[in-house]
Amino acid sequence: MRLVTNEFAPLSSVKIHDGFWSRYQDIAKDKIIPYQWRVLNDQVPNTEPSHAIANFRIAAGLEEGEFHGYVFQDSDVAKWLEAVAYRLSIAPDEELERTADGVIDLIAAAQEEDGYLDTFFQIAEPEKKFTNLLDCHELYCAGHMTEAAVAYYEATGKDKLLAVMRRFIDLIDEKIGPEEGKLHGYPGHPELELALCRLYRATGEERYLCLCEYMVNARGTEPHYFDWELEKREHRGFWGDGYQDRVDKRYNQSHKPIREQTEAVGHSVRAGYLYTGVADLAAETGDESLARAARTLWDNIVGRQMYITGGVGSQVWGEAFSFDYHLPNDSAYNETCAAISMVFFAKRMLRMDPDSRYSDVLERLIYNGTISGMALDGEHFFYTNPLSMWESATRKSGVAGHIRSKRPGWFGCACCPPNLARMITSLGSYVWSSSADTIYAHLYVGSDAELDVGGQKVKLAQRGNYPWDGHITFTASAGEYALAMRIPGWARTFTVKVNGAGTSPSVVKGYAILRRTWQDGDTVELELPMPVEFVESNPLLREDDGRVALMRGPVVYCLEAADNGECLDALSVSDPADFEPEEASTVFPGEVDLVGTAWRRRPWTSDTLYRRVEACDDLDEVPVRLVPYAFWGNREDTREMTVWVRFDR
Amino acid sequence: MRLVTNEFAPLSSVKIHDGFWSRYQDIAKDKIIPYQWRVLNDQVPNTEPSHAIANFRIAAGLEEGEFHGYVFQDSDVAKWLEAVAYRLSIAPDEELERTADGVIDLIAAAQEEDGYLDTFFQIAEPEKKFTNLLDCHELYCAGHMTEAAVAYYEATGKDKLLAVMRRFIDLIDEKIGPEEGKLHGYPGHPELELALCRLYRATGEERYLCLCEYMVNARGTEPHYFDWELEKREHRGFWGDGYQDRVDKRYNQSHKPIREQTEAVGHSVRAGYLYTGVADLAAETGDESLARAARTLWDNIVGRQMYITGGVGSQVWGEAFSFDYHLPNDSAYNETCAAISMVFFAKRMLRMDPDSRYSDVLERLIYNGTISGMALDGEHFFYTNPLSMWESATRKSGVAGHIRSKRPGWFGCACCPPNLARMITSLGSYVWSSSADTIYAHLYVGSDAELDVGGQKVKLAQRGNYPWDGHITFTASAGEYALAMRIPGWARTFTVKVNGAGTSPSVVKGYAILRRTWQDGDTVELELPMPVEFVESNPLLREDDGRVALMRGPVVYCLEAADNGECLDALSVSDPADFEPEEASTVFPGEVDLVGTAWRRRPWTSDTLYRRVEACDDLDEVPVRLVPYAFWGNREDTREMTVWVRFDR
């Protein structure tokens, strides 16, 4: 029996009308997608050439040349196509669709007779297909292209890419599996797992789910596939000096079978994609033990390894999870893609269990640690999302050498920008879901949705000025169903009015439930008061002891040198009542900053490092401004930033 | 005109009788020196073989074999001999002296006809002598062996090693210098500079000083010697894949001429040795511009780049200085040898200018960041001396991967243990100095000294229980001179009695000066009250804002998990009056700990990471114990340690 208790409204049924997200979608539409198209075609000066389209042209025999780029270069084209699909769902664009159709024709032309499709192996290593699942991202690229195929099919009804990818998946199915003569393998970089679940849902073909199930269950079992593979290719790697001594199994989460894994470890994007696939598979197959595994890993991440911004993967070494309660702020890697993978994971968990423990994290992610990866010009991107930054240290210290003080342009390894594009363009599909008798509003994103609730077709609209304001209005269409509205964990109180009359709905798993017979035009007003809050960390999180983060609603704020001068750690705050919101539009229309007073340690007049603490008071009261963390680094002055501010009671 | 204003009493004129240091000297005598001897002879099981003595035997033709060890392996033998020399000054030991004589005979036998002496080049690369001053430590080893030669000569009157080294220095003088046909080079790892000054003082031969002067003045000038050398050897390195692209000139402080250097940069031991040599040369030659350069670099280090323990060189990358006010606690490299090099530097500065700005740092170093490198068993050593340590992070995080939670045994690269041995055994030579009319007591180390003050021979004794107690008694012998006693920067007040009667001496540059005609047996009692102090950092030192270090007298204290449980950052302190000293002898006889109360954030009952700060009080008052930082990690439980404790006013 499936564990799916509610189904998200697909993108095609949701239209976003939202001050915050419509703007982000415009950036994706007008900036990221066209810019990425130029990147893929090597038309952006002073940027590492992508060569991604060229690789497909070479594989298709349309031009001569060598393969260039990473082994996973194909996935950039896939992510672009996926984002285009979502973007076409938002607003039709014939020219863009024609361009995408052309790319799909090219991809189809590059596919080999037997269905094989991966330009790296086709061009550079045709004899080595399926010999290095560990490092070479063959299945990873297949996964991304499958996601693109499903998305494009759902957006346009065109199934050409879907057919291409079904042929390739069929080939993979022939090569990999439990049967004798097949490779008993699975992706070195998970992604295909979640893509197979999407393909299963789009086509209804059980064998895709079976292949996913095989890959998830085989992972980490003995004899270990990656050891066997390494032996088989005589310890030859693909890079560097050639000899590969051993496999770092924690890095790719194959150190033990998934049901025995209790801590998130290793490369954080691999982890996020794997866990998403695991949750998806559990939901579709009804495998309780797998669902428990997903829940255990979720709880570990959210309860012990996630920054307040939603960022995960604190270590630059291996772009990886570190360990419980080890969340350093200045060296935090927090790859943008890792935060995005948690968005995917959250949605799968919600689909099994509409509990605000998942949707609160989803909200934390979308307003903070994901979009922080993008400058508001849509053309500059952070890979890393630290929670404090001192520009001098990024330039001069090994600890923070991987951190940037300003978002650079598109990178050579361009995974994060298109991942943001697909998250932003598909955001409509995260807002609403429905079960047989309940409609869930998981996010407060202004939108019109058409939902199926127990066979009834229902229209619901929500409007507001979130995340800056906690007043949200819903308009319902007629029917018998419950409206379940998430009461965010950050809210101390809330009020609900139906058609202007106050009511006290029950709250189940963090959702306020209004069950009634609705008439067309019934309105619900949800009020979530948004005072400025000081948030503290678990005492076990050593880095943040004695500090607070300032939040208002779901938005995490930070101090920047641009507003507050250098040496932000010399500042301390003592009372949230000292702060109030101010609409400032500093870098984003409608942006709400926090303004207030803090205490700054008085600069020393002598050039010494240490002195006795004397009784005299040496703090100056100073005005400070905090800006949303997601918007940091969007101004010229990026000398310093910090989220966690010292707290002097 | 020389800039020497006062001269330190040599080791032979000072006998230490001190609860603290006599024990350390016993450890050096009974443990380090014999243990190192076994290390040098590859007699310690389960330890990387040193092969250092074997290298000399091979070079001397006494056995067959290959060179093994680092290119600077010879320096381990030199440092051992130097420590032995000091140790023989402390207490004669015929057997040890015979052993040392034997080593010196071996070294002499290894020396080549022309004076050359460096077993690495002699055995492994005889054709490449003087072709890679940058990396190959030839001049560095010569420096250490010269220091040993001078020390052994001064301790025993035997000049065999001195003659050996004079011959080698003469050869170096033939090869290197400003004249055409000579190499216009200088050491890639400074050390020889300060050794040449010592050799000059021991022999009176001006040419040693001239060679030093050449090397110091040539450093960092254009055309750059290391660039020329790199070209000359066609960019071949000695290690790795061979091709050396460029020289990191900041790493070895040759990025600009010494008089233009205003910030300490690069490898911290190289820096410390260079600056020591620079100060030494300035003093002997009377070069004011050089003295200014030394002072500028001193001020930069002490005012902006030194930990409260005296540790320097915060970065593991290059074992290097970082940049002004960048002093992270958990990733601090702080090599033991770097702190020791600052001890040498301090002594040279004091010799020019008897100002407590130097001797206060000297004191900070000897009681904290140097001896922290050694376990009290004398057989385990830290290279790195962080100011906070979380064992899990040392094992699992890249940021702290170089940090150890326990002192390991002698290392393969064994620079720190013998450096500690020579510092500890020569400590007597740092206590007293004299000018024409003044005797300076720089350190409060129980000792008897014979001093020359303007031609008068004077005996002075001091006794006390420093650093645990601030009561120090001096006994003088007859004469007309001033006794200048350092009033430490940590002291709020002090009192002085002469023969029981209170007096109010003037204080000049941090020294209380008693000028009088002394009678034999006159006593001086100096009382330095030692309350527990909270010390704060400059607000620009971001890492320590909002924290205090607890000190008593010169001793920096730390919290350890062994006494206070895990998660030390959850603790805060609010008033030094909450603490009192307690003689505890936890790991060291007579050790004084600090006991008192702190506030601990109450553990959370839920497994969540973040929550609103509520008005309710969530701090528990708990008893805490702090132990001297130098003694941390001497017990079984080394899960956590921290010096800087959160300060809740």
Interface residues (C-beta under 8 A of the other chain):
Chain A: D299 V302 G303 R304 M306 I308 Q315 V316 W317 S322 F323 H326 P328 S331 W390 S392 A393 K396 S397 G398 V399 W490 R492 E533 F534 V535 E536 S537 N538 P539 L540 L541 R542 E543 D545 G546 V548 A549 C567 L568 D569 A570 S572 P576 R600 R601 R602 P603 W604 D607 T608 L609 Y610 R611 R612 V613 R646 F647 D648 R649
Chain B: D299 V302 G303 R304 M306 I308 Q315 V316 W317 S322 F323 H326 P328 S331 W390 S392 A393 K396 S397 G398 V399 W490 R492 E533 F534 V535 E536 S537 N538 P539 L540 L541 R542 E543 D545 G546 V548 A549 C567 L568 D569 A570 S572 P576 R600 R601 R602 P603 W604 D607 T608 L609 Y610 R611 R612 V613 R646 F647 D648 R649
